[in-house]
């Protein structure tokens, strides 16, 4: 019964260092005979920071690995993210006027067991967007306010939040914390090949600078190349590009015109003819990128769309082009290797699932890490079932945004709204929800990333309508609805009066770090 004593994370970047931090925090602190975590990364691949969005799960992850919120925010020029604002997704602009809706992090406001979403669908609220009607966070985002007061404790908010961060600076912070505080061994070397044992397990990686490095368990964070999981172990890649079409991005870093320029407290996602732009506000600049389908446009036209979106500020700026593989490995865990990050899968950046999947993968691996080789088969089977399910549900949720669109102004949108491009599982959900409101029971599996509230924000933000049973007590329901909406309005007024501007809050947090 061979014990597992040495773990090697191959590859740096956000996925490598975050995985190393989570594994080291769990495995080296919980056991007297702790497991040594080593990270091997190439010294020749520079870290290039772009603006990236996270899930609210990052709040707990930072607490868990022991990085203070104020230091994290200052070091990573990070800001708060309370939502995603989708612009021109429902339909193309009409007479130059945009349309938009929010996917908020706050769930709809609750009054005992009264369902505000149903009350909105029944028309008990004067005409207003879904998000603005059922939660106060939409008004907070409109006003450009932060999610907490100056005196609010770290990792706590009056509204639920995540972060926008500079990925390059986040990697620097994580690497320092891993080495100095969590005992991670850091080796700089280029991995050229992988040696397998007679039983098909990974025995060692061969490097140009340090020769062969042996270990008992390996975490593949080598990006889309998937050097260990896809390459050495031959795990097939399941391509989802027939469902999710975007496969490239062109990006720019855009300075603010002034130091006190407002910072959006949400990601802005704007639909265009062959994809969409992300617009992420960090403290000193915006990270902006156009994600597009190369089957529906060319690279030169894509860069033109990005520059037109940014405006005159784009003239002196250089761009960077990225190619994406949309899909996931048939198994994320094979033998003694787990693929985390792009090496395990990637589902385009629309709902910022990339870093969240790294957190989730590393936390679950750390929580049930095999102490011996005999434990690997059962744990790997359970892990793979959970993440195959999770990947497929992410595909459904992201496709929902495209499929519900009423845009028909380009082949990209015509193809995206063709039923043949949508998963059968999504079509079954939509068929059900045409006749019934979605309910919690439609999401019984805890491994599903996106909850009932998230689906409702997209469905009703894009004016999908669910049929409702007749209301036999309409007068009583209307009175309760009026009370609930009035209470929410009071909460909104209170929040708008108490919360500071997003930039003011950021400045204060940087000072306290």
C-alpha positions, 0 to 999 in steps of 0.5 A: 500500500504505497503512501502519497507523500509528494505532490507536484503542481505542474504549471504556475499562473492563477490555476497553479498557484491557487491550487498549490495554496489550497492543497498546502493549506489543507494537507500540510496543516491537518496532518502531522505527516504532512504532504509536501506540495511542490510547484514547478513552473517555466521561467520562460513564460511571463505572466501577463495580467488581464482584468478577471472576474471571480465568483463570490466563492473567492471571499471564502477561498481568500479567508481559507488560505489566509490572505487578508482582504485589504492586502489582496485588494491593494496588491492585485489592484482589485475592486468589488464585483456585485453583478454582471450587466448584460447590454444588448443581449436581448436584442440589438440597439433600437435607434441607438438605444441600448437594452440591458439587464443584471445578473445579480449576486444577491438573491431576490428579496424574501418576505416570509414565504412570499415569492417576489419573482412570481409577484413580478410575473403577475404584474404586481409591480409597476413596470420595471426590470426584473432585477430592479424589482426583486432585489436592491443590488441593481440600484446599488450597481446603477449608483456605482456604490460599493457593497459595504460601508467603511466600517464593515468587517473584512469579507463581509458585505451589505450586498453579496460580492466577488472581486475583479482582479489583475491576474498577473498581480494575483499570481505574484501575491499567491506565489509569495504567500505559498512559499513564505506562509504555506510551505510550498516548494517552488522550482523553476524549470521547463517540463519537456516530457513525462515518465509513466510507471509500468502500471500507467501512473505518472512517475516523474516529469523530466525538466530541461534545467533540473532533470527528472523530478519524481512525485507520488501525485501530480496536478496538471496546470499546464493550460490548454496544452494539458501536458500531463492529463491530455498528453501523457495520459491521453485523456480525450478532450470533449469539444463544445464549440458546436454549442458555444461558438466563441473561440478567440478574444482580443484584449486591451488595458485601458487607463482611466482618463482621471485618477478619480474616475468612477469604477463600475462595481459590476462586469459589463458584458455587451453583445456585438455581431459575432460575440461580446465584450467584457469590461472590467474596472480595476482601480487604475485601469479597465481590462476590456476584451472582445470574445468572438467566433472566428467562424463568424468574423475575422481577427481584423474585424474583431479588433475593429469592434473592440476599438470602436467599443473603447473609442478614441482612448484605444488609438495608442493602445496595443492589443493581445489576441488569445485563442480558446479551447471550449470544452473539457477533458473526458476525465479530470482525474486519471490515475495519479493526476488531476487537471485543474484550470484550462488543462481540465476544461474551459467554458468561455468567460461569459459568467467568469467560471474559470477561476471558480472552477479552479477553486472548486476543483482544488478544494474538493481534491484537498478535502478528499485527498488520497493518502494511499494509491489504493484510495485513488480509483474510488475517489477519482470516479466520484470526482469525475462524476461530479465535475462532468455534471458540473461542466454540462450544467455550465454549458447549459447556463452559458448557452441560455444567454445566447439562445434566448436572445432575439437578435437576428442581425448576424449569422452568429446570433441566427446560428446561436438561436437555432435549436440544433445548437442547444443541448437537449437538457437545456431545451427540456428545461425551457419547455418546462419553464414555459408552463411553470416557473422554475423552482428550487427542486429543478436544481437538486444537485449541489454540484450545479454552479448556477442556482434558481436565482441565477436562472431567473435573472437571465430568463426574466432579464431577457423577458422569457415568460412562464405561464402561471396558474390562475390566482384565486386569491388575487386581492390578498396576494396583491396586498402582500406583494405591495407590502413586500415591494414597499419594504424592498423600496425602503431597504434600497433607500437605506442602502443608497444613503449608507453605502460609499461610492465604489472608488471611495471604498477602494481607496479606504481599503487600500489605506488599511492594507 
